[in-house]
Amino acid sequence: MQQRPVDASTLKKYDKGFSLGKMMPGNQKGVITARDHLAVAFTPSELADRIRSFVDARKSDEQVRNEFFPGKKEGKYPPGDTRGWKLPVARARILKEDITSTFCQIDYRPFDFRVLANSQSIVDWPRQKFFLNMTDHQNFGILFNRGVEEQRPFSDVLVSQNVVQHHSLSLKEANNFAPLHIYEDLDQSRRINFDPKLYSRLQALAKHPTHGTPNEVAVFDYIYGVLHCPAYRATYAEFLKIDFPRIPWPASPDEFWDVSAKGTQLRKLHLMDPATIGPTPYPFKGQGDAVVDKPRLEDGKVWINPTQYFDSAPPVSWSFYIGGYQPAQKWLKDRKGRALSFEDVKHYQRILGILSETDRIMQTITMTLSGSTGAATGS
């Protein structure tokens, strides 16, 4: 396929912004388990039962291989083994470890929270350096990709308060994660994960007679708002495909605070703050066992099986993408064969509301972006 020529004036404008990777230099890839089917589960009890079965002394190593790694052929290593992980060694280590103390919540996919055994006895790359900042402290960070998958009306980005997986946002890209605050090991002092020079310049540009000088949260929310601005995404689509996104400097303090305010709404929404989400008028109806079969949207209803559905579902929520996933579809498909609990139903209703409200807020984000098409807005 022939590539579109790069518009030099638009690229020049884009390059004047600052790189997200440079602005938040403390960043790393997400957790790589190399064996999600052992390390990740929907509930703590499921995960504990699974690991208990894995280390059961009544089973031989061969039996455990057949149970947990069926169909894998003998190659350079026995089925299930890798260069740095050997099944017999792992079983022995886990028996000596308080494995449940390593359990933590993981953002497995957008709005799909599961439980991870984040132990080196089970996980290939636990990525403890920054994720300890997420499990032990009140903190949040940004999940982003180096390049987006396709041209869609959003950026591949999501806020998180948890450990994230390296494919939480995309199956094609290894996701990066940057916490807003980093806690030092020795004295537990907290520092802001911003490049000092870029942070100072942005604060100076955003200083406002009413709002004052923005703190790190307001700056984070400005970045988050920019990355959800449809005009930004459309104007710089070709450049967003190839590297970490570059964030434009605000054209004025008023623009900064307007975009930041929209970013605040999106951040709280995506962190599933109940007050921000508000009512979720998508009642679960029908008679049945609530087991997910073949989810589909039809006539404003999200059917999970032939007899049960979520009513009045916004079509935009069903089709909405975050990263490489459509959360309203992916969340249900990953639960095929499982019965939805009361809490599952409430959670899915929140997902429908979050995606619909995200689309609405995005359409209100406007910025002064000059390029080949002149000034652009979010409308």
Stockholm file with secondary structure:
# STOCKHOLM 1.0

chainA/1-379         MQQRPVDASTLKKYDKGFSLGKMMPGNQKGVITARDHLAVAFTPSELADRIRSFVDARKSDEQVRNEFFPGKKEGKYPPGDTRGWKLPVARARILKEDITSTFCQIDYRPFDFRVLANSQSIVDWPRQKFFLNMTDHQNFGILFNRGVEEQRPFSDVLVSQNVVQHHSLSLKEANNFAPLHIYEDLDQSRRINFDPKLYSRLQALAKHPTHGTPNEVAVFDYIYGVLHCPAYRATYAEFLKIDFPRIPWPASPDEFWDVSAKGTQLRKLHLMDPATIGPTPYPFKGQGDAVVDKPRLEDGKVWINPTQYFDSAPPVSWSFYIGGYQPAQKWLKDRKGRALSFEDVKHYQRILGILSETDRIMQTITMTLSGSTGAATGS
#=GR chainA/1-379 SS CCCCCCCHHHHHHHHTSEEHHHHSCCCEECBBCSCHHHHEESSHHHHHHHHHHHHCTTSCHHHHHHHHSTTCCCSSSCTTCBTTBCHHHHHHHHHTSCGGGGEEEEEEETTEEEEEECCTTTCSBCCHHHHHHHHSSSCCEEEECSSCSSCCSSCSEEEESSEEBTTSSCSSSCCEEEESEEECTTTCCEEECSCHHHHHHHHHHHCBTTTBSCCHHHHHHHHHHHHTCHHHHHHTHHHHTTSSCEECCCSSHHHHHHHHHHHHHHHHHHTTCHHHHCCCCCCEESSSCCBBCSCEEETTEEESSSSCEETTCCHHHHHCCBTTBCHHHHHHHTTBTCBCCHHHHHHHHHHHHHHHHHHHHHTTCCCCCCSTTCSCCCC
#=GC SS_cons         CCCCCCCHHHHHHHHTSEEHHHHSCCCEECBBCSCHHHHEESSHHHHHHHHHHHHCTTSCHHHHHHHHSTTCCCSSSCTTCBTTBCHHHHHHHHHTSCGGGGEEEEEEETTEEEEEECCTTTCSBCCHHHHHHHHSSSCCEEEECSSCSSCCSSCSEEEESSEEBTTSSCSSSCCEEEESEEECTTTCCEEECSCHHHHHHHHHHHCBTTTBSCCHHHHHHHHHHHHTCHHHHHHTHHHHTTSSCEECCCSSHHHHHHHHHHHHHHHHHHTTCHHHHCCCCCCEESSSCCBBCSCEEETTEEESSSSCEETTCCHHHHHCCBTTBCHHHHHHHTTBTCBCCHHHHHHHHHHHHHHHHHHHHHTTCCCCCCSTTCSCCCC
//
